[in-house]
Amino acid sequence: MIRAGIAVLLMILNLILYFFFGMLVMPKKGDRRICVSEAVFAGFFLYYFLFALVCIPIMYKWRPLSMLTGIWGTAVPVICAVSFIVSFRSLKKNLPAFTEYLKKNLPYLAAFLVITVVMVIIVVCNYQFTLDAAYYVANVTTSLQTDTLNIYDPYTGAWQDHFEMRYFFAVFPLNDAVFCSIFKIHPLIWCKTTIAGDAISLTNLVLFMTGKRLFKGDHAKTLLFVLFADVMNFFFITIYTTSTFLLTRTYEGKSLLANVVLPGVFYIYMRLSEDQKSLYNWGLLFLVAIGSPVLSSSSNMLIPAMIAVTIMPLCILKRDITVIFKSLVCMLPEVILMLTYVAYVKGKFVFYTYPR
């Protein structure tokens, strides 16, 4: 019970970390108010992108998990401290407006919190038995037991002579290993409680932001939108739907891709439909594009497709040819990674797990 309680606290800690990372990219000039949910959303992708920048070189050079833990465990508090210092004036300036917002919408926000907590409890208590779900726990466990990074097969424990490129850039599970190493928590508890809870929270957060856009800030309608969307998820569990991943494969990278990343792209599309010239909106889309491959390599195909079907029509609606070029720039990270994987499959290159 104590470890489960720690896992819940770590779930909240993750959301706080995402907020401070997100504050680094939130606009601070002018009279624009800070949106907490948007800061958490942006910070989630910035966090994992920066983690990948630190993790991949260490993994490529066959350095141990303990080195990654030491470096990233030091970097995160420093980044949060810098974010707090840089954002202090903006946070202080927005505090009265945020307090007023809480007072005005407290019943709706409380109801949203209750919906999210109930959903988290249901999912955490659910039995998850898929092969991929086992991979995520086994990968973290193997990394901890061997003090290595993606060198041993999580299913068999066998040594691999080269890195599997399908997982080389998708280092999402290695962040789990870092936190399990720091807080001495079992990978199964971390994945099934902390990460599953964060996945549900982020999913509802994106639904909440989307609802506010759809209903022009009407919190009553937004709350009903979130409630109906969550109810629909519970009744839409068939083969390979977003609901299946959310409720039965919650702590997998594909679950976050299906329920946070892709809906997040649609949310950004709604922002761009109101202001397609906003650098912040395009920057947010690019941030999602560079952060999502860390969660799952499937994003290398799905993100360009999602951008094409949502953002590209914007060119026609707004009669703005620059939308096409900006969209292509946002697709570029996934396209490069996809071509890299194709080259690996075709035998053009390989990254070995030992010196040659």
N, C-alpha and C positions, 0 to 999 in steps of 0.2 A: 504493500500500500504506500509505503514511503517513497519507493522508486516511481510508482505511478504518479504520485503527487509531484515529484520532481519533474517528471516528463510533462505534466500539464503546465508547470511553471516555465519550463523551457519552451513550450509552445508559444506562450505569451512573450517570452524573451525574443524568440525569432521574429515575431511581428514588430516588436520594438526596434530590433536591429534593422528590419526592412524600412521602417519609418525614418530612422536616422540616415540610412543610405539614400533613401528617396529625397530627403531634404537637400542633399547635395545638388540635385538637378531641378528642384522646384524653382519656378520664377520668384524672385524676391523683390524686384523693383516695382514701383508704382503702388496702386491701391489693391492689387490682386490679393484675394484671400488664399491662405494655405488650405488645401483640401487634404485632410488626414488620410482618407481612403486612397486618394490618388498618390500620395507620397509613399504609402505602403506598397501600392501596386508597382510604382516605378522603382522603388528600392529593392523589391524582390528580384527584379531582373538585373539591376546594377550589382546587387550582392553576388549573384551567381556568375555574372560575367567577370567580375574582379577575382572571384575565387578561382575560376578557370585559368585566368592569366597567371595566377600564382601556382596552381596545382599542376598544370600540364608540363611546364618545364621541369619541375621536380620529378614528376612521374617519368618523363622522357629520359632523364638522366639516372633512372633507377634508384633514386634517393628514397629513404624510408618514410613511412607515415608519420613517425615521430618528428621528423624535420618539418613536414608540412604542418603538423599540429602546432609546433612551436612558432613557425612564421605566421600562419594565419591566425592563431590564437593571440598573437601580439598585434597583428595588423588591424583586426576588427575593432578592438577598443580604441586604437589610435584614430581610425577613420571615423568612428562615432563621436569621439571627442572633437575632432576637426569639424565635423558636421554641426555639432552643437554650437561651437564657437562662431562658425560662419553664419549659422541660421539664428543666433540668439536674438538679434534685433528684430528679425522678421517674426519669430515666435512670440516675442514680447508684444509686438505691435498687434498681432492677430489674436492674442489671448482674450481680450474683452469680447471680440466678435465671436470667438469660439465658445466662450462661456454663455453668451446670449443664444447662440445656436443650440447648445445643449439644453438650456432651459425651455426654449420654444419647442423643441422636437424630442424631448426626453421620452415621452410615452412610445413614440415610434422607434426610437433608437433602442430602448429597452426591449421592445417586442422583437426587433431584429436580432438582438443579442440572445434572447431566449430561443428563437428559432434556430440560430446557429449552434448554440450549446446543445440543444436537444438532438440536432442532427449529428453533431460530433459524438455524443454519447452513443447513439445508435450505431454509427459506423465503427467506432472504437470497439464496441462490444460484439461486432459482427465477426464471423469466422472467415478469414481470407485465405484461400487455398490454391490460388493459381501458381503456375510454374514461374512466371515472371515475378510475382510477389515474393516467392521464395528466393529468387535471384538477388533482390535488393537487400534482404536481410543477410543472405549468405555472403554477399560481396563485402558488406560492412564487417561481418564477423571474421571473414578470411583476412581482410586488411588489418584488423586489430590483432589477430592471432599471429600473423606472420610479419607484421610491421612493414608491409610492402604496399604498393599501389598498382592494382590491376595486373599483377604478375602471375597469380595463381587462379586456376579455374574455381569459381565459387561453388559449383555443383559437385566437383570431384576432388578438389584440393590438389589436382595435378599442376605441375609447373608448366607454364606456357612459354615457348621460346620467342614469341613475338606478341606485340599488343594487337588485340582485336580492334580494328578501326571503328567498328560499330559503336564501341564504348569509349574510344580514346578521347573524344571531345566531350562526351556526355558524362562528366565527372560528378554529377549530382550525388551519387551514393558515397563518394569519397568525402564530401562535406559532412555526411552523416557519420562517417568513421571518425572524422576530426572531433566532432562534438561528443561522440561516445567516448573517445579517448580523454577528452578534457574533463567531462563530468562523470566518468566512470559508470555510465548507464548501459544496460544491455541493449544490443542492436534491435532486438525484437520489440522491446518496450519503446525505444526511441522511434522506430519506424511506424509501429502500429498505433502509437499514441500521439507523439509529438508531431511527426510529419503528416499523419492522417488528419489530425486536428487542424494543422496549418492549411492543408489542402482544402478542407471544407470551409475554413474561415476565408481564405482567399477567393474561393469560388463564389461564396455569398457576397463578398466585398465587390467583386466584378459585377454581379447581378444587381447589387445596390446602386453602383455607379451608373450602370446601364439604365436602370429604372428611373433614376433621377433625371437622366437626359431625356428619356422617352416621355416622361410625364411632367417635364418642366419644373422640377423641384418639388412636386407634390409628394410628400412623404407617406401619406396614407395610401395612395395608389402604388407608390414604390414598394411599400411593405407587402401589399397584396401580390405584387408582381414577384417578389422574392419568394413568398410563401407558395404561390402556385407553381413557380419554377422548381422549388424543392420537392413539392408533392409529386409533380410530374416526373422528377428524377426517380422517385421510389417506385413508380409504376411504368418505367420505361427500361427495365433491365432485360434486354435481349442480348443477342450476340453482337459484341463490339459496338456498343453505343457509348456516348459520353457518360451516360448514367451508369452503365456497367462499370466503367473505369472509376467513376467517382465513388461508388458505393461498395464495390467488391475488390477493387485494385487501387485503393485510395492513395497509398504512399508511393506509387510508381511514378516515374517521370511522365509516362503517357497520360496518366490521370491529370496531372497539372497542365500538360499540353492541351488536352481536350477540354478542360473545364476552366482554365485560367487564361492560357495563352490565346487560344482561338477566339473565345468571347472577348478577350481584351483587345484583340485586333479590331473586332466589330465595334467595340466602344470607341476606339480611336477613330474609326471611320465616321462615327456620329459626330465626333469633335471636328474632324476635317470637313464634314459636310456643312458645318457652320462657319468654319474659317480655314480654308485650304491653304492659306498663305502663312499660317502660324508656324514659326520655326520650332516652337515648343511642341506642337502636335506632331510634327514630322520627327523631331528628336525623340519623342516618346515611342513612336512606332519603330524607329531604328534601334532604340534601347531594347524593346521587346525582341527584335530580330536578332540581336547579338547575344541576348541572354537566354533565349529559348533552346538553342542547340545544347546547352549545358544540361538541360533537363532530360532531353530525349533526342536521339538522332533522327527520329521521325519528323521532327520539326523542319529538317532540311528540305523536305518535300512539301509539307503541309503549309508552312508559313508563306512561301512564295505563291502557292495556290490560293491561300486565303487573301493575301494582299491583292492578287490579280482579280478575284471575283468581288472584292469590296472596294478597294481603292481605285483601281483602274477605271471603273465606270464614272468615278468622280470627275475624270477628265471631260467626259461628255456633259455631265450635269453642270459643271462649272465653266465649261468651255475654256479650260486652262491646260495648255499642252505641257506645262512644266510639271504637272501632276505625274505624268508618265515617267519622266526622268527621276523625280524624287522617289517614286515607287520602286523603280529599278535599283536605285541605290540601297533602299531598304531590303530588297530581295537578295542583294549581292552576297552578304555573309553566308546565307544558307546555300546559295548556288555554288559558291566556292567549296564549301564543306561537302556538298553532294558530289561534285566532280572529283574531289579528293578521295571520297569513298569508292567511287567507280574506278578510279585509277588503282586503288588498293586491290579491289576485287579482280581487276584485270592483270594483277601481278606486276604493276609498274614500279611499286616500291613496297617496303615493309619496314616497320620499326621493331627492332629486336629488343628483348628484355635483358640482354647481357652484352658486354663489350665484345666487339668483333674486330 
